[in-house]
Amino acid sequence: MELGQVIRKYRKIKNLTQEEMAVRLGVSAPAVNKWENGNSMPDILLLAPIARLLGITTDELLSFGGKLTEKEIKDIIDEADRRLKEQSFEDAFSWAKQIIEKYPDCEMLLWQIAVVFNAGKIMKEIPDGERYDSIICSWYQRALESKDEMVRQRSADSLYSYYLRKKEYAKAEQYLCYFSEQNPERKRKQAQLYSFTNQKKKAYQAYEELLFEDCQRINATFQGLYLLALQENDFEKAHLFADKQSETARLFEMGRYREVSSQLEIATLEKDADKVLSIMEEMLDSVNEINSFTKSLLYADMDFKENEAFLTELKKNLLLCFQDEETYGFLKTEERWKKLFLG
């Protein structure tokens, strides 16, 4: 926003008319009107009184570049796209530099302008394109100082990709710190760097850990959807999400136990005795192989700890669970159910 637009915006927020604002500042109403329409600027000695009257700081009054709305940023980016199509790259880039000078504190704009012109440089195959790189990277660097985490991460991602393309892997790695340790993107990018720097073992391990974590995340998401469907008594959806959990276990080679166990609850709710018994039998038969995924090539470079005591305890708990009459009492007349507990 221009200075006049800032004055108009905050004057209206304060519910002041131009006449009321003029009286408080000791100027004429036409003078306020001229400021807001961009026909003149207030005297420098009036800046502090104007800011106090509007309830903002002089920085907010003058650093209007950081106060662009989403629509204003979009309009500028649309204009950048138009200029890149209709003008030479150099002319469009000169215009972009003027825009950045006009709105130096808008980090979202800085990042988006940098993305647009970096992509435009590559797509247009500018012969001397590298001479623009230092300025584009400086825009990214300035955007890294944003208080908005999304802007910081996207700028870091852009700089990571820039240095990755240039095969400057050490520089690319510096920008991983802008991603939290819990962010899968950080691990994926680190795996990329391992693969490009001939650290194959570490690359495999990082990718496999991502795969394993993704399986848990996807399964938990389907479980959440499944429970939501049950709350609404939507058994069609519940079956869909239970099936997806089974498919996920199969896709990620998590073993037969996990493939079938997700089906037990809904079969029990529907009192499908034959299906419940088949699932129980498969779970008990496969419980000793519950950690079979540790032998899968998908996770060949990951380290897993074996725990035999856990398997024994799990089987014991399953048998106790399957004997719960409140849940499985409808199976009391089934011979197959009784055989589960023999021996």
Secondary structure, DSSP 8 states (H G I E B T S, - for coil): --HHHHHHHHHHHTT--HHHHHHHHTS-HHHHHHHHTTS----GGGHHHHHHHHTS-HHHHH-GGGG--HHHHHHHHHHHHHHHHHS-HHHHHHHHHHHHHHSTT-HHHHHHHHHHHHHHHHHTT-TTGGGGHHHHHHHHHHHTT-S-HHHHHHHHHHHHHHHHHTT-HHHHHHGGGGS-TT-HHHHHHHHHHHHHTT-HHHHHHHHHHHHHHHHHHHHHHHHHHHHHHHHTT-HHHHHHHHHHHHHHHHHTT--HHHHHHTTHHHHHHTT-HHHHHHHHHHHHHHGGGTTGGGGSGGGTTS-----HHHHHHHHHHHHHHHT-HHHHGGGTT-HHHHHTT--
